[in-house]
Amino acid sequence: MELINSVPAVIRLNLHDNVGVASRAVPKGYPIDDGHHTAHENIDAGHKVALTDIEPEQPIFKYGQIIGLATRRIEAGEHVHTHNIVMLERDTSLEHFKPAPRSEVVENQRTFKGYHRANGQVGTRNYIGILSTVNCSATVSKVVAERLNASGEFEALGFDGVVPVTHGSGCAMNTDSEGFAFLERVLNGYAINPNFAFVLIIGLGCEANQVKQLVEKYGLTDTSRIFYFNIQGAGGTRASIEKASEKIRQMSNDYRHAERRPAPLRHLTVALQCGGSDGYSGITANPALGHAADLIVQHGGSVILSETPEIYGAEHLLLDRAINEDVARKLLERIEWWKHYTQINGAELNNNPSPGNKAGGLSTILEKSLGAVAKSGSSSLNDVLEYAQPLKEPGFNFMDSPGYDPVSVTGQIASGATVVCFTTGRGSVSGFKPAPCIKLATNTQMYESILEDMDINCGTIVDGTATVEEVGEHIFEKIIAIASGEQSASESLGYGNNEFVPWMVGAVT
């Protein structure tokens, strides 16, 4: 079988696998192994090909794990995808649960240069935030931010800019609903995220999401860094724009010329995210990010994995890492919530992968989940958070969220993330102010085609020029550099003002 850079055309990821992954496009008739099997048809890069004959209803193995069942007989050399593989449901319980030991922290901790806040937190950026409690105050928030950023005066004072945190909700909601609770938690989380030097919260005045109630409920009473008002009480749009601009100028004098100082990595929280996944995600960028995540945890820092529908089918791998039964039970409760939620909405948890995922070679949510979980590395699972709940336990955490990237990252930042690491195989382009976003490409072809949007090429793993560990260490060093002030690709392109998307659950009336 021909090799390029010592990498075979078809890669067997585990000795137990009965399918392989095409490292590049494999034409019909091309050898797929060292024996006598050849491709029965053209196999696209990242897609699966049968390495042995697979009988109907026989498990299909990838990563050494079952990703589905064969719907018919599949001959060695055939393309294995959605046309001949079906979802396999698992029955996961805690009957034989054994707690995992908590991951240890090394004594010689690395540092990053961050902004030290009065409450002991450390930010990786020094933004000014304008938070809208309701869609009706979004225009005022955006106008104020645009005008102040255009003036250049805040950059001269050492700030990274003014960020309008706006959304399309906040009213016509049941204030006792989950969706309302999510919105409140998200706004609170952004208000206290250390990447904001200070924040201004603007409401309309008559909305369901009352600004005064939000401030009192969550104890946002530090008037030195949090100020709020309503447009109706301020005298309308122009008066509100003027009031907000004047207040931000006033507060900026108290925080001007802040300097970065060294801080241990225990002050760093990294969101682990993926989007536009492909057949390479689970063998390049995701495990490499998992290695970097382990290094962050070993140095006392925290990482947050999310997207509950995208760990479905692989939750047993996380349960094996839970430090106690309470953590394990919370994870299973979130899985059960999602089963019920999708059922009452006429959907199923296997409605993912997306069309782009399938085009990239992923066939079932199990296959995608096994690759997605690899982002979390091997550290102990110390806690399971509901959407946008504040991080309490250092180390590896899981946060419940949908698989929709902007909604998921919004929750992670609200939980305390100050850096985002985002793996992508199809080429996602997004940013998530106030947290810098590091883009990790799963394959060299995509990396080179949209080079300006990517930070690291993890495709070198499948190219045979680097190992998972080497790329993981590169990601770890890049996280520290970005946390210390180096710009990420998405930041240099101006992304980040449009990706604040709180999770909306429930009826709008």
BELJO-V870044 format. One record per residue. N is the residue number from 1. RES is the residue in one letter. PHI is phi in degrees with one decimal (999 if undefined). PSI is psi in radians with two decimals (999 if undefined). OMEGA is omega in radians with two decimals (* if undefined). Layout:
n = [N N]
res = [RES RES]
phi = [PHI PHI]
psi = [PSI PSI]
omega = [OMEGA OMEGA]
//
This chain:
n = [1 2 3 4 5 6 7 8 9 10 11 12 13 14 15 16 17 18 19 20 21 22 23 24 25 26 27 28 29 30 31 32 33 34 35 36 37 38 39 40 41 42 43 44 45 46 47 48 49 50 51 52 53 54 55 56 57 58 59 60 61 62 63 64 65 66 67 68 69 70 71 72 73 74 75 76 77 78 79 80 81 82 83 84 85 86 87 88 89 90 91 92 93 94 95 96 97 98 99 100 101 102 103 104 105 106 107 108 109 110 111 112 113 114 115 116 117 118 119 120 121 122 123 124 125 126 127 128 129 130 131 132 133 134 135 136 137 138 139 140 141 142 143 144 145 146 147 148 149 150 151 152 153 154 155 156 157 158 159 160 161 162 163 164 165 166 167 168 169 170 171 172 173 174 175 176 177 178 179 180 181 182 183 184 185 186 187 188 189 190 191 192 193 194 195 196 197 198 199 200 201 202 203 204 205 206 207 208 209 210 211 212 213 214 215 216 217 218 219 220 221 222 223 224 225 226 227 228 229 230 231 232 233 234 235 236 237 238 239 240 241 242 243 244 245 246 247 248 249 250 251 252 253 254 255 256 257 258 259 260 261 262 263 264 265 266 267 268 269 270 271 272 273 274 275 276 277 278 279 280 281 282 283 284 285 286 287 288 289 290 291 292 293 294 295 296 297 298 299 300 301 302 303 304 305 306 307 308 309 310 311 312 313 314 315 316 317 318 319 320 321 322 323 324 325 326 327 328 329 330 331 332 333 334 335 336 337 338 339 340 341 342 343 344 345 346 347 348 349 350 351 352 353 354 355 356 357 358 359 360 361 362 363 364 365 366 367 368 369 370 371 372 373 374 375 376 377 378 379 380 381 382 383 384 385 386 387 388 389 390 391 392 393 394 395 396 397 398 399 400 401 402 403 404 405 406 407 408 409 410 411 412 413 414 415 416 417 418 419 420 421 422 423 424 425 426 427 428 429 430 431 432 433 434 435 436 437 438 439 440 441 442 443 444 445 446 447 448 449 450 451 452 453 454 455 456 457 458 459 460 461 462 463 464 465 466 467 468 469 470 471 472 473 474 475 476 477 478 479 480 481 482 483 484 485 486 487 488 489 490 491 492 493 494 495 496 497 498 499 500 501 502 503 504 505 506 507 508 509]
res = [M E L I N S V P A V I R L N L H D N V G V A S R A V P K G Y P I D D G H H T A H E N I D A G H K V A L T D I E P E Q P I F K Y G Q I I G L A T R R I E A G E H V H T H N I V M L E R D T S L E H F K P A P R S E V V E N Q R T F K G Y H R A N G Q V G T R N Y I G I L S T V N C S A T V S K V V A E R L N A S G E F E A L G F D G V V P V T H G S G C A M N T D S E G F A F L E R V L N G Y A I N P N F A F V L I I G L G C E A N Q V K Q L V E K Y G L T D T S R I F Y F N I Q G A G G T R A S I E K A S E K I R Q M S N D Y R H A E R R P A P L R H L T V A L Q C G G S D G Y S G I T A N P A L G H A A D L I V Q H G G S V I L S E T P E I Y G A E H L L L D R A I N E D V A R K L L E R I E W W K H Y T Q I N G A E L N N N P S P G N K A G G L S T I L E K S L G A V A K S G S S S L N D V L E Y A Q P L K E P G F N F M D S P G Y D P V S V T G Q I A S G A T V V C F T T G R G S V S G F K P A P C I K L A T N T Q M Y E S I L E D M D I N C G T I V D G T A T V E E V G E H I F E K I I A I A S G E Q S A S E S L G Y G N N E F V P W M V G A V T]
phi = [999 -67.2 -117.1 -123.4 54.0 65.9 -107.0 -68.7 -64.3 -124.0 -103.8 -94.1 -78.8 -148.9 -59.8 -84.4 -70.0 -108.3 -130.7 -120.2 -111.9 -70.9 -75.9 -156.9 -60.6 -111.6 -75.9 -56.0 89.9 -81.9 -61.9 -109.1 -154.8 -86.4 -96.7 -114.0 -86.7 -129.3 -67.7 -76.4 -157.3 -68.6 -114.2 -69.9 -57.5 87.9 -91.1 -98.2 -135.0 -70.1 -94.3 -138.4 -68.9 -123.3 -81.4 -56.0 67.0 -79.8 -62.1 -107.0 -105.9 -143.1 62.3 77.7 -122.4 -75.7 -107.4 164.3 -120.7 -71.4 -86.2 -156.1 -69.9 -119.7 -88.9 -55.5 101.9 -81.7 -68.4 -110.5 -157.5 -62.6 -80.2 -140.8 -136.1 -131.1 -62.1 -114.6 -79.9 -113.1 -113.8 -99.1 -138.3 -105.0 -57.5 -115.4 -66.3 -128.6 -64.3 -91.6 -67.3 -67.3 -61.3 -82.6 -109.6 -72.6 -76.8 -84.6 -81.8 -76.5 -126.8 -130.3 -99.2 -130.6 -94.5 -82.6 -95.5 -62.8 -88.4 96.6 -76.1 -132.7 -96.3 -96.8 -137.3 -127.5 -89.5 -107.6 -107.6 -119.2 -102.1 -95.6 -79.5 -149.1 -56.0 -65.7 -101.9 -66.1 -63.5 -60.1 -61.5 -67.4 -63.5 -60.5 -62.6 -61.9 -67.9 -69.1 -65.5 -67.4 -70.8 78.6 -70.3 -82.1 -62.5 -66.2 -89.0 96.2 -93.1 -82.2 137.7 -106.5 -109.7 -83.5 -101.2 -120.0 -155.4 -107.9 -134.4 107.9 -145.3 55.7 -124.7 -75.8 -70.0 -101.3 -86.6 -62.8 -59.3 -68.2 -62.7 -61.0 -63.4 -60.4 -64.1 -64.3 -63.9 -62.9 -62.0 -69.9 -62.5 -105.5 -64.8 -68.1 -77.0 -100.9 -66.8 -159.6 -136.0 -118.5 -109.2 -119.2 -113.7 -89.8 139.3 -115.7 -75.0 -65.2 -86.4 -67.5 -64.8 -65.2 -64.5 -61.8 -62.8 -72.0 -62.8 -103.1 65.9 -84.5 -106.8 -78.1 -68.3 -75.1 -133.0 -135.0 -133.2 -147.5 -163.2 -109.9 -63.0 -63.0 -78.8 -86.9 105.4 107.2 -65.7 -62.5 -64.6 -69.6 -61.7 -67.1 -64.6 -64.9 -62.7 -64.9 -66.5 -66.3 -62.1 -65.3 -69.4 -64.9 -65.8 -79.2 -121.9 -70.6 56.3 -67.1 -117.1 -73.4 -133.7 -58.9 -145.5 -61.8 -66.5 -64.8 -89.2 -107.1 -126.3 -112.6 -83.6 -101.9 -140.3 -140.5 -162.0 62.4 -70.1 -141.7 -65.8 -91.6 -53.8 -78.7 -120.7 -126.6 -64.5 -66.0 -65.6 -66.5 -64.8 -61.6 -65.2 -64.7 -61.1 -62.3 -66.4 -60.0 -64.7 -60.1 -95.5 92.9 -82.6 -126.6 -133.0 -124.6 -94.1 -145.7 66.5 -56.4 -61.8 -98.9 -112.5 -61.8 97.4 -119.7 -63.8 -62.4 -69.0 -78.0 -60.6 -65.0 -106.0 -69.7 -77.9 -157.5 -67.6 -62.5 -63.3 -62.9 -64.7 -61.6 -66.4 -64.6 -63.9 -69.9 -62.9 -64.3 -58.6 -68.1 -61.0 -67.1 -61.5 -69.9 -65.1 -71.5 -102.9 68.4 -128.4 -144.6 -65.5 -90.2 -74.8 -109.1 -70.9 -78.7 -54.4 -66.5 -61.8 -65.7 -62.9 -85.1 115.4 -88.4 -105.0 -133.8 -65.8 -61.6 -62.3 -66.7 -63.5 -60.2 -72.1 -67.4 -62.4 -58.6 -62.1 -86.4 72.5 -129.6 -67.4 -63.6 -86.3 -91.8 -166.0 -121.4 -103.7 -75.8 -55.2 67.2 -69.8 -63.1 -65.5 -117.4 -100.4 -67.2 97.9 -83.2 -123.9 -112.9 -118.0 -66.7 -166.9 -68.5 -84.6 -73.5 -53.2 -60.0 -65.6 -65.2 -66.5 -55.9 -66.8 -64.5 -66.1 -63.5 -77.2 127.5 -64.9 -116.8 -142.5 -117.8 -111.5 -127.0 -87.7 -151.4 -107.3 -93.9 110.2 -67.0 -126.8 -164.1 -142.7 -142.7 -57.4 -92.9 -97.4 -66.8 -116.5 -101.8 -94.3 -117.5 -80.0 -83.6 -143.0 -67.6 -59.5 -66.3 -54.8 -74.3 -76.8 -129.4 -54.3 -67.4 -96.5 -106.8 -103.2 -139.1 -95.8 -86.0 -64.9 -61.1 -66.9 -76.7 -73.7 86.9 -104.7 -155.9 -96.9 -57.7 -65.3 -64.5 -68.1 -60.7 -67.3 -64.1 -62.6 -56.7 -67.3 -67.0 -58.2 -64.0 -65.1 -66.0 -62.0 -90.1 124.6 -63.5 -77.7 -84.3 -60.4 -65.6 -65.8 -64.6 -93.2 87.2 -72.4 128.5 -89.1 -118.4 -107.9 -83.0 -135.7 -62.5 -74.9 -98.5 -120.7 106.8 -77.8 -105.5 -112.9]
psi = [2.31 2.45 2.52 2.10 0.63 0.26 2.15 2.79 -0.57 2.19 2.23 2.01 -0.42 2.55 -0.43 -0.16 2.47 0.13 2.69 2.93 2.27 2.08 -0.28 3.04 2.24 2.03 2.75 2.33 -0.07 2.48 2.40 -0.10 -3.00 0.01 -2.31 0.19 2.42 2.83 2.26 -0.29 3.03 2.29 2.08 2.68 2.38 -0.17 2.91 2.60 2.44 2.29 -0.34 2.94 2.37 2.15 2.81 2.40 0.15 2.47 2.53 2.17 2.30 2.49 0.26 0.15 2.68 2.20 -0.10 -3.04 2.57 2.32 -0.24 3.12 2.30 2.18 2.63 2.26 -0.18 2.63 2.26 2.01 -2.76 -0.33 -0.25 0.34 2.51 2.73 2.51 2.08 2.48 2.63 1.71 2.32 3.02 0.31 -0.69 0.55 2.40 2.17 2.52 2.57 2.50 2.36 2.43 2.71 2.33 2.65 -0.69 1.52 2.45 2.85 2.83 2.85 1.94 3.13 2.00 2.14 2.81 -0.46 0.13 -0.19 2.83 2.18 2.72 -0.21 2.89 1.13 2.83 2.26 2.44 1.95 2.26 2.27 -0.34 2.74 -0.55 -0.36 0.10 -0.72 -0.78 -0.77 -0.76 -0.74 -0.76 -0.83 -0.77 -0.77 -0.75 -0.68 -0.67 -0.44 -0.48 -0.08 -0.51 -0.54 -0.67 -0.41 0.02 0.21 2.68 -0.16 3.06 2.18 2.08 2.07 1.63 2.82 3.12 0.46 -2.78 -0.11 3.00 0.66 2.62 2.02 -0.12 0.11 2.85 -0.72 -0.69 -0.72 -0.69 -0.79 -0.77 -0.79 -0.68 -0.83 -0.70 -0.77 -0.69 -0.64 -0.56 0.08 2.28 -0.12 -0.15 2.19 -0.74 2.88 2.64 2.22 2.19 2.20 3.09 -0.92 -0.55 0.11 2.89 -0.69 1.35 2.27 -0.72 -0.68 -0.71 -0.81 -0.77 -0.71 -0.69 0.14 0.62 1.10 0.12 1.59 -0.18 -0.37 0.01 2.18 2.58 2.73 2.94 2.52 -0.73 -0.62 -0.37 -0.21 0.30 -2.97 -1.01 -0.71 -0.63 -0.70 -0.75 -0.75 -0.76 -0.76 -0.75 -0.74 -0.70 -0.69 -0.71 -0.83 -0.51 -0.47 -0.49 -0.30 0.19 2.67 0.66 2.50 2.57 2.41 2.67 2.50 2.48 2.69 -0.16 -0.29 0.09 2.30 2.15 2.22 2.27 2.06 2.69 2.69 2.52 0.83 2.77 -3.01 -0.27 -0.28 -0.78 -0.07 -0.12 -1.46 -0.74 -0.89 -0.54 -0.74 -0.61 -0.67 -0.73 -0.68 -0.71 -0.67 -0.69 -0.82 -0.74 -0.49 0.28 -0.06 -3.09 2.61 2.56 2.04 2.58 -2.74 1.29 -0.74 -0.34 0.12 -0.03 2.24 -0.34 0.23 -0.42 -0.51 -0.59 -0.64 -0.63 -0.28 -0.01 2.38 -0.32 2.97 -0.53 -0.77 -0.77 -0.73 -0.70 -0.64 -0.80 -0.59 -0.64 -0.64 -0.78 -0.68 -0.75 -0.64 -0.77 -0.76 -0.79 -0.61 -0.81 -0.25 0.26 0.51 -3.05 2.77 -0.30 0.31 -0.06 2.57 2.82 2.94 -0.67 -0.67 -0.78 -0.69 -0.48 -0.05 -0.04 2.32 -0.69 2.85 -0.50 -0.80 -0.77 -0.70 -0.76 -0.69 -0.63 -0.69 -0.47 -0.40 -0.43 -0.07 -2.47 0.14 2.77 2.54 1.89 -0.36 2.74 2.12 2.52 2.97 2.17 0.23 2.50 2.44 2.29 -0.68 2.18 2.87 -2.66 2.18 2.64 2.35 2.25 2.32 2.88 3.01 -0.07 2.04 -0.92 -0.67 -0.76 -0.83 -0.63 -0.76 -0.68 -0.73 -0.68 -0.53 -0.20 0.04 2.38 -0.08 2.51 2.29 2.17 1.92 2.49 2.43 -0.45 -0.37 0.98 2.45 1.87 2.87 2.92 1.16 2.41 0.12 2.29 2.54 2.19 2.10 2.24 1.93 2.39 -0.36 2.63 -0.66 -0.85 -0.72 -0.80 -0.47 -0.54 0.97 -0.66 -0.31 -0.17 2.61 -0.68 2.39 1.83 -0.06 -0.26 -0.37 -0.86 -0.36 -0.29 0.24 -0.05 2.73 2.90 -0.75 -0.72 -0.76 -0.66 -0.71 -0.60 -0.74 -0.76 -0.81 -0.62 -0.69 -0.80 -0.72 -0.79 -0.73 -0.46 0.03 -0.26 2.41 2.44 2.92 -0.78 -0.59 -0.75 -0.41 -0.05 0.22 2.72 -0.20 -0.18 0.15 0.25 1.83 1.57 2.63 2.03 1.94 2.31 3.04 2.53 2.15 999]
omega = [-3.09 3.10 3.00 -3.05 3.11 3.12 3.14 3.12 3.10 -3.07 3.00 -3.00 -3.12 -3.10 -3.12 -3.05 3.01 2.97 3.05 -3.13 3.13 3.12 3.07 3.13 -3.12 -3.12 3.09 3.13 -3.10 3.13 3.12 3.12 -3.13 3.14 -3.06 -3.10 3.09 3.13 3.12 -3.08 3.08 3.14 3.14 3.09 3.13 -3.12 -3.06 3.06 -3.13 3.11 3.08 3.02 -3.11 -3.10 3.11 3.14 3.06 3.13 3.05 -3.04 2.98 -3.01 -3.05 -3.11 3.10 3.11 3.14 3.12 3.09 3.12 3.10 3.09 3.14 -3.13 3.08 -3.11 3.12 3.01 3.12 -3.09 -3.01 -3.11 -3.12 3.10 -3.10 -3.13 3.04 3.11 3.10 3.05 -3.07 3.12 3.14 -3.06 -3.10 -3.07 3.03 -3.12 3.10 3.08 3.12 -3.13 -3.11 3.11 -3.14 -3.10 -3.10 -3.02 2.99 3.12 2.94 3.13 -3.08 3.14 -3.10 -3.14 -3.06 -3.11 3.10 3.09 3.11 -3.14 3.06 3.09 -3.07 -3.12 2.92 -3.09 2.97 -3.07 3.05 3.08 -3.03 3.11 -3.08 3.12 -3.10 -3.10 3.10 -3.13 -3.12 -3.13 3.12 -3.12 -3.13 -3.10 -3.12 3.10 -3.13 -3.10 -3.14 -3.05 -3.08 3.02 3.12 3.12 3.09 3.10 3.12 3.12 3.10 -3.05 3.03 3.14 -3.03 -3.10 -3.06 -3.06 3.09 3.12 -3.10 -3.12 3.00 -3.06 3.07 -3.05 3.07 -3.12 3.12 3.11 3.11 -3.11 3.11 -3.11 3.14 -3.13 3.08 -3.13 3.09 -3.13 -3.09 3.12 -3.06 3.07 3.00 3.05 3.05 -3.08 3.03 -3.12 -3.09 3.04 3.03 3.11 -3.07 -3.06 3.09 -3.11 -3.07 -3.07 -3.13 3.11 3.12 -3.11 -3.11 -3.10 -3.06 3.06 3.13 -2.97 3.12 -3.04 3.10 -3.14 3.11 3.10 -3.12 3.03 3.10 -3.13 -3.13 3.13 -3.10 3.11 3.07 -2.99 -3.07 3.13 3.14 3.10 3.14 -3.12 -3.14 -3.14 -3.14 -3.12 3.13 3.09 -3.14 -3.10 -3.12 3.11 3.14 -3.06 -3.04 3.07 3.03 -3.11 3.07 3.06 -3.12 3.09 3.08 -3.12 3.07 3.09 -3.07 3.07 -3.03 3.04 3.12 -2.99 3.03 3.12 -3.07 -3.08 3.07 -3.09 3.13 -3.02 -3.07 -3.12 3.12 -2.98 -3.08 3.08 3.09 3.07 3.09 3.09 3.10 3.12 3.10 3.12 3.08 -3.13 3.13 3.14 3.02 -3.12 -3.11 3.05 -3.12 2.99 3.13 -3.12 -3.08 3.11 -3.09 2.91 -3.14 -3.09 3.10 -3.09 3.13 3.12 3.09 3.11 3.13 -3.09 -3.11 -3.05 3.09 -3.06 3.12 3.10 3.14 -3.13 3.12 3.12 3.13 3.10 3.11 3.08 3.13 3.10 -3.11 3.09 3.12 -3.09 -3.14 -3.12 -3.09 3.09 3.06 -3.13 3.07 -3.10 3.12 3.06 2.99 0.23 3.11 3.07 3.11 3.09 -3.12 3.09 3.13 3.04 -3.13 -3.01 -3.09 3.10 3.09 3.14 3.14 -3.11 -3.14 3.08 -3.12 -3.14 -3.14 3.13 -3.04 3.13 -3.06 -3.12 3.12 3.08 -2.99 3.12 3.03 -3.08 2.91 -3.02 3.04 3.05 -3.14 3.08 3.14 -3.10 3.06 -3.14 -3.10 3.09 2.96 3.10 3.13 3.07 2.97 3.10 3.13 -2.94 -3.09 3.12 -3.11 -3.12 3.08 3.10 -3.14 3.11 3.08 3.10 3.05 -3.13 3.13 3.02 3.09 2.99 -2.94 3.09 -3.13 3.11 -3.13 3.09 3.12 3.10 -3.11 3.07 -2.99 3.10 0.26 -3.10 3.07 -3.08 3.14 -3.10 -3.09 -3.10 -3.12 -3.07 -3.03 -3.10 3.12 3.14 -3.11 -3.10 3.07 -3.04 -3.05 -3.11 -3.05 3.11 -3.09 3.07 3.09 3.09 3.09 3.12 3.14 3.06 3.12 -3.11 3.11 3.10 3.07 -3.12 3.14 3.12 3.10 3.10 3.07 3.10 3.12 3.13 3.11 3.10 -3.14 -3.14 3.13 3.11 -3.11 3.03 3.10 -3.12 3.00 -3.12 -3.11 3.09 -3.11 -3.14 3.07 3.12 3.00 -3.10 -3.02 -3.03 3.03 -3.05 3.10 -3.12 3.14 3.12 3.09 -3.06 2.98 -3.01 *]
//
